[in-house]
Amino acid sequence: MLRLEEAEIAQDTFTLRADLSIEQTRKYAVIGPSGAGKSTLLSALCGFIPLSTGRLLWQDTDITTFAPGDRPMTMLFQDNNLFPHLSIQQNVGLGLRPDLRLSIDEKDRVLNALSRVGLSAFAQRKPGALSGGQQSRAALARVLVQARPFVLLDEPFAALGPALRNEMLDLVAELITETKATLIMVTHAPDDVRRIADEVIFVANGVAAKPQPAKALMDNPPQELRDYLG
């Protein structure tokens, strides 16, 4: 279990509070108005933004001050963070070693990850030679190869059309189930929530609420969530 315990995250004049638990092997959608702090929550979990107060616990171990690379999670951002001068295979390899000095076993893991997302034939191409959907798959392969218990997605498919976004969501759900990882995904789209999430973390008015079952919440949202959904 991952737990934010009476946590407060402060950035300039903005403050986000969270006191919640995240169970393993579940899929969580993080939703809320623009600027509410959804991305801030994910960045705090990954260690890119420090907690002002409170603690982050992983299996009863306090990891509040751990560096991002020492935490049990990996994060996929909206822009995919692919390096244009490196091949897709090298971009995925960065998930294992920043210096790209991979062992034979690590190279096999990279190739297996590329195969799993359907990019084996594109391993030596540069990101600029790939479509938007293929770039998303490459970024997902880099997450996959790290094999961390928690996978955090910050609207990585927002720029894709509805059909391609649904295809990527289905692939994510399949991979998360296969690897027994936990998914925490920021999205603005209610359809995404219904398609992939087991539970929802609603972020609004400076608070990240405790997770609630997705179907029940979306079928009968409280007034605050109803106002957001429109």
Secondary structure, DSSP 4 states (H G I P E B T S, - for coil): -EEEEEEEEEETTEEEEEEEEE-TT-EEEEE-STTSSHHHHHHHHHTSS--SEEEEEETTEE-TT--GGGSSEEEE-TTTT--TTS-HHHHHHTTT-TT----HHHHHHHHHHHHHTT-GGGTTS-GGGS-HHHHHHHHHHHHHHH--SEEEEESTTTTS-HHHHHHHHHHHHHHHHHHT-EEEEE-S-HHHHHHH-SEEEEEETTEEPPPEEHHHHHHS--HHHHHHH-
